Amino acid sequence: MRTSMLCGPVLLLAAFAAVGNSAAYPGKAQKPNIVFVVADDLGWNDIGYNNDDIFSPTLDSLAREGVILNQSYVQEVCSPTRGALMTGYYPYRLGLQHKSFHSVYPSGLPLNYTLLPQKLKEHGYSTYIVGKWHLGFCNYNYTPNARGFDRFYGYYNADEGYYNHSVGGYLDLREDLTPDWSKNGTYSTDIFTNKAIHYLATHNKSKPFYLYLPYQSVHGPIAVPKKYYDMYPFIHDQSRRIKSGMVTAMDDTVKALIQALQDFGYWDNTLFIFTTDNGGPSKPQNGGNNWPLRGTKATLWEGGTRGVAFIYGSILQKTGYVNNEMIHVVDWYPTLLELVGGKPDSDMDGINVWNTLVKGDPSPRKEFVYNIDEVEPSGAAIRMGDYKLILGYAGAHGGWIPPPSVNGLWQEIVPMDDYEVQPGVCADPTNSTYLFNLKDDPTEHFNLADKMPEKVQEMTARLEELKKKLVPAIQVPKEPKKADPRKFGGVWSPGWC
């Protein structure tokens, strides 16, 4: 542990000094600007306020001076979380419950939904997206500029090189619809922050803005400028050291973004939201970590779905504390919409949790669906009050993974009952039932399913009721020939489906 780094957040507090009370509240004429930052694959143990070994002073200061959202839930992988955020609906109702979009899939986020930026535009907002889309791009109608964003700078796919901005050797970086070949050799985290600042500098100040900033950081393939790598000599595992440096690099660019918001006169009336899209990945070579939570990205365990998140802004009435109320990524849509004077659809899964965020009131959310995936190996999970039920397949990594030891070794701690139901007989991970009391057991060590069959029955019945609204998962055959970037000048492009 580097105790000297603990001074970082304290030193930065002056930069985020108490702002005035001029920010608008729901129903007032003046509407707040909204900056919504999404980190990619940021694990529970990958940020400074959860782990003293991570140097993220700007994010830590914002979180501690704002509101840390300690029970903020997301989906287990990228596209489903982004779809839920954009629509206010659970992925199983969108057809997004089974994995993420692939570059050669002829599909995208269904077009029969009005997305959050489209609604915000109706209420007078300018809308900008800088960073990762990952909601389909085979048709122009699926792309950000057709889904409510005035300006787009970023990439369509899941992952790409941080310096060459390519996937499979082909470029995936553009401004609006124009490919950008000029950034080869420049680190993407810097590129995206600089472009966001450019949009703020040219923004029409007579209008509020929604800046959606889904960073590439800290998704693989992991890479970081050397100066950040050098800040972690005490971490001997190379992937963990690189990942830690990536968090610090992102933190520095957030600091630059906030400075720009202050310089342009926006900060006093800006609501700043930060979240991950899912837990840290399972592969040690990616360096992510969710300790002490169980599981990883792509699992229904808490390590895959309980996300790092916080909010900051003068609009908040209660700050400087840890909020333990339950919220879900689907809740941002109706919450932000009602904040600016709109009304969500009545059948939306999201709930307006504004009073929970701004005042610390008890959350109106009493349950949520982690996921319902009908595709083999199928799995589903639900939270009702303090209890969590998992049925079927929860994911490949069902143990606890501490950060690598001094000698650089990763080791997953897997409970014996996941290996054997009786001596010499392996348990079936695709046909399992788990029940946890997350208030008493947030790290999911004690399966109560056999002890509380009536609770299992009650929650199973609720899942079956909710499953009636399931839209079959989007499963389309890959079309690599049609999607081939060589047909589009060596750039991943829409226009082939």
Long-range contacts (C-beta under 8 A, 24 or more apart in sequence): 1-52, 1-53, 2-52, 2-53, 2-55, 2-234, 3-52, 5-48, 5-52, 5-55, 5-57, 6-52, 8-48, 8-55, 8-57, 8-60, 8-61, 9-48, 9-49, 9-57, 9-60, 9-61, 9-64, 11-57, 12-57, 12-58, 12-61, 12-255, 13-61, 13-65, 15-61, 15-255, 15-258, 15-259, 16-61, 16-62, 16-65, 16-258, 16-312, 18-314, 19-267, 19-268, 19-314, 20-268, 20-314, 21-314, 22-268, 22-269, 22-314, 23-268, 23-269, 23-271, 23-313, 23-314, 23-315, 24-269, 24-315, 25-315, 26-338, 26-339, 26-340, 26-341, 26-354, 27-341, 30-269, 31-123, 31-124, 31-125, 31-208, 31-340, 31-341, 32-208, 32-269, 32-270, 32-271, 32-313, 32-315, 32-339, 32-340, 33-208, 33-209, 33-210, 33-211, 33-266, 33-269, 33-270, 33-271, 34-120, 34-125, 34-208, 34-209, 34-210, 34-211, 34-270, 34-271, 34-273, 34-336, 35-211, 35-213, 35-257, 35-261, 35-270, 35-271, 35-272, 35-273, 36-210, 36-211, 36-212, 36-213, 36-273, 36-332, 37-213, 37-214, 37-215, 37-254, 37-272, 37-273, 37-274, 37-275, 38-82, 38-85, 38-131, 38-132, 38-212, 38-213, 38-214, 38-215, 38-275, 38-276, 38-277, 39-215, 39-217, 39-218, 39-250, 39-274, 39-275, 39-276, 39-277, 39-308, 40-78, 40-132, 40-214, 40-215, 40-216, 40-217, 40-218, 40-219, 40-276, 40-277, 41-78, 41-218, 41-219, 41-220, 41-276, 41-277, 41-278, 41-279, 41-280, 41-281, 41-286, 41-288, 41-297, 42-217, 42-218, 42-247, 42-276, 42-277, 42-280, 42-288, 42-307, 42-308, 43-276, 43-279, 43-280, 43-281, 43-288, 43-289, 43-290, 43-296, 43-297, 43-303, 43-308, 44-279, 44-280, 44-289, 44-290, 44-291, 44-293, 44-303, 44-306, 44-307, 44-308, 45-280, 45-289, 45-290, 45-291, 45-292, 45-403, 46-218, 46-243, 46-244, 46-247, 46-280, 46-288, 46-289, 46-308, 47-247, 47-308, 48-247, 50-308, 51-403, 53-232, 53-234, 53-235, 53-244, 53-403, 54-244, 54-247, 54-248, 55-231, 55-232, 55-244, 55-247, 55-248, 55-251, 56-247, 56-248, 56-250, 56-251, 57-251, 58-251, 58-252, 58-254, 58-255, 58-258, 59-251, 59-254, 59-274, 59-310, 62-254, 62-258, 62-272, 62-274, 62-310, 62-312, 63-274, 63-310, 63-312, 64-320, 65-312, 65-319, 65-320, 66-272, 66-310, 66-311, 66-312, 66-313, 66-316, 66-319, 66-320, 67-310, 67-311, 67-312, 67-316, 67-318, 67-319, 67-321, 67-322, 67-323, 67-357, 67-360, 68-309, 68-310, 68-321, 68-322, 68-323, 69-275, 69-309, 69-310, 69-311, 69-323, 69-327, 69-357, 70-322, 70-323, 70-324, 71-306, 71-323, 71-324, 71-325, 71-326, 71-327, 72-275, 72-306, 72-307, 72-308, 72-309, 72-327, 72-328, 72-329, 73-305, 73-306, 73-307, 73-326, 73-327, 73-328, 73-329, 73-368, 73-370, 73-383, 74-275, 74-276, 74-277, 74-278, 74-305, 74-307, 74-328, 74-329, 75-277, 75-278, 75-305, 75-329, 75-370, 75-371, 76-278, 76-279, 76-297, 76-298, 76-299, 76-300, 76-304, 76-305, 76-370, 76-371, 76-395, 77-278, 77-297, 77-298, 78-132, 78-134, 78-158, 78-219, 78-277, 78-278, 79-134, 79-135, 79-158, 80-371, 81-277, 81-278, 81-329, 82-133, 82-134, 82-135, 82-214, 82-277, 83-109, 83-135, 84-328, 84-329, 84-330, 84-349, 85-116, 85-329, 85-330, 85-332, 85-333, 86-113, 86-115, 86-116, 86-117, 86-135, 86-147, 86-333, 87-113, 87-115, 87-116, 87-330, 87-333, 88-116, 88-330, 88-331, 88-332, 88-333, 88-334, 88-344, 88-345, 88-348, 88-349, 88-350, 89-113, 89-330, 89-348, 89-349, 89-350, 90-330, 90-349, 90-369, 90-371, 90-372, 91-371, 92-369, 92-371, 92-372, 92-373, 92-467, 92-469, 92-470, 92-471, 93-349, 93-469, 93-470, 93-471, 94-471, 95-471, 95-472, 95-473, 95-474, 96-473, 96-474, 97-371, 97-372, 97-373, 97-374, 97-375, 97-470, 97-473, 98-373, 98-374, 98-375, 98-473, 98-474, 98-475, 100-134, 100-158, 101-134, 101-135, 101-136, 101-158, 102-158, 102-478, 103-156, 103-157, 103-158, 103-167, 103-168, 103-483, 103-492, 104-478, 104-479, 104-480, 104-482, 104-483, 105-136, 105-138, 105-474, 105-476, 105-478, 105-479, 106-138, 106-476, 106-479, 106-482, 106-483, 106-496, 106-497, 107-136, 107-138, 107-474, 107-476, 107-497, 108-135, 108-136, 108-137, 108-138, 108-139, 108-141, 108-142, 109-135, 109-136, 109-142, 109-147, 111-141, 111-142, 115-147, 115-148, 116-148, 116-210, 116-332, 116-333, 116-336, 116-337, 117-147, 117-148, 117-149, 117-210, 117-212, 118-147, 118-148, 119-148, 119-333, 119-337, 119-342, 120-148, 120-210, 120-336, 120-337, 120-340, 121-148, 121-150, 122-342, 123-337, 123-340, 123-341, 123-342, 124-207, 124-208, 124-340, 125-207, 125-208, 125-209, 125-210, 125-340, 126-150, 126-203, 126-204, 126-207, 126-208, 126-209, 126-210, 127-151, 127-209, 127-210, 127-212, 128-152, 128-196, 128-199, 128-209, 128-210, 128-211, 128-212, 129-153, 129-154, 129-212, 129-213, 129-214, 130-154, 130-192, 130-195, 130-196, 130-199, 130-211, 130-212, 130-213, 130-214, 131-155, 131-192, 131-212, 131-213, 131-214, 131-215, 131-216, 132-158, 132-214, 132-215, 132-216, 132-219, 133-214, 134-158, 137-492, 137-493, 137-494, 138-482, 138-483, 138-494, 138-495, 138-496, 138-497, 139-494, 139-495, 139-497, 140-177, 140-494, 140-495, 142-494, 143-177, 143-494, 145-176, 145-177, 149-212, 151-175, 151-176, 151-199, 152-176, 153-180, 153-192, 153-195, 153-199, 154-192, 154-214, 155-216, 155-492, 156-492, 156-494, 157-492, 158-219, 159-216, 159-219, 159-220, 159-221, 160-188, 160-216, 161-221, 161-223, 162-187, 162-188, 162-189, 162-216, 162-221, 162-223, 162-224, 163-187, 163-188, 163-223, 167-492, 168-485, 170-485, 170-486, 170-490, 170-491, 170-492, 171-485, 171-490, 171-491, 171-492, 172-491, 172-492, 174-491, 179-489, 179-491, 179-493, 187-223, 187-224, 187-225, 187-249, 188-216, 188-217, 189-215, 189-216, 189-217, 189-246, 189-249, 189-250, 189-253, 190-253, 192-216, 192-253, 193-253, 193-254, 193-256, 193-257, 196-257, 197-256, 197-257, 197-260, 200-260, 200-261, 200-264, 200-266, 201-260, 201-264, 203-264, 205-265, 208-340, 209-266, 213-257, 214-277, 215-250, 217-246, 217-247, 217-249, 217-250, 218-243, 218-246, 218-247, 218-250, 218-288, 220-281, 220-283, 220-285, 220-286, 222-246, 222-285, 222-286, 222-287, 224-249, 225-249, 235-404, 236-404, 236-406, 236-407, 236-408, 237-284, 237-287, 237-404, 237-408, 237-409, 237-410, 238-408, 239-284, 239-285, 239-286, 239-287, 240-287, 240-289, 240-403, 240-404, 241-287, 242-287, 243-286, 243-287, 243-288, 244-287, 268-314, 269-314, 269-315, 270-313, 271-311, 271-312, 271-313, 271-315, 271-339, 272-311, 272-312, 272-313, 273-309, 273-310, 273-311, 273-332, 274-308, 274-309, 274-310, 274-311, 274-312, 275-307, 275-308, 275-309, 275-329, 276-307, 276-308, 276-309, 277-307, 278-304, 278-305, 278-307, 279-303, 279-304, 279-305, 279-306, 279-307, 282-396, 282-397, 284-404, 284-410, 289-401, 289-402, 289-403, 290-401, 291-400, 291-401, 291-402, 291-403, 292-400, 292-443, 293-400, 293-442, 293-443, 293-444, 294-398, 294-399, 294-400, 294-443, 294-444, 294-445, 295-394, 295-395, 295-397, 295-398, 295-399, 295-444, 296-395, 296-397, 296-401, 298-395, 298-396, 298-397, 299-394, 299-395, 299-396, 299-397, 299-398, 300-370, 300-371, 300-379, 300-380, 300-381, 300-390, 300-394, 300-395, 301-390, 301-394, 301-395, 301-397, 301-398, 301-444, 302-438, 302-442, 302-443, 302-444, 303-400, 303-401, 304-395, 305-370, 311-357, 315-358, 316-357, 316-358, 317-358, 317-359, 318-358, 318-359, 318-360, 321-360, 323-356, 323-357, 323-360, 325-353, 325-356, 325-360, 325-361, 325-362, 325-363, 325-365, 326-363, 326-365, 326-366, 326-368, 326-383, 327-353, 327-356, 327-357, 327-363, 327-365, 328-365, 328-368, 330-368, 331-365, 367-462, 369-463, 369-466, 372-463, 372-466, 372-467, 372-470, 373-473, 374-470, 374-472, 374-473, 375-473, 375-475, 376-430, 377-429, 377-430, 378-430, 379-430, 380-463, 380-467, 382-459, 382-462, 382-463, 382-466, 383-438, 384-458, 384-459, 384-462, 386-437, 386-438, 386-439, 386-440, 387-435, 387-436, 387-437, 387-438, 387-455, 387-459, 388-434, 388-435, 388-436, 388-438, 388-444, 389-433, 389-434, 389-435, 389-455, 389-456, 389-459, 389-460, 389-463, 390-432, 390-433, 390-434, 390-435, 391-432, 391-433, 391-460, 391-463, 392-430, 392-431, 392-432, 393-429, 393-430, 393-432, 394-429, 394-432, 394-434, 398-429, 400-443, 415-445, 417-447, 435-459
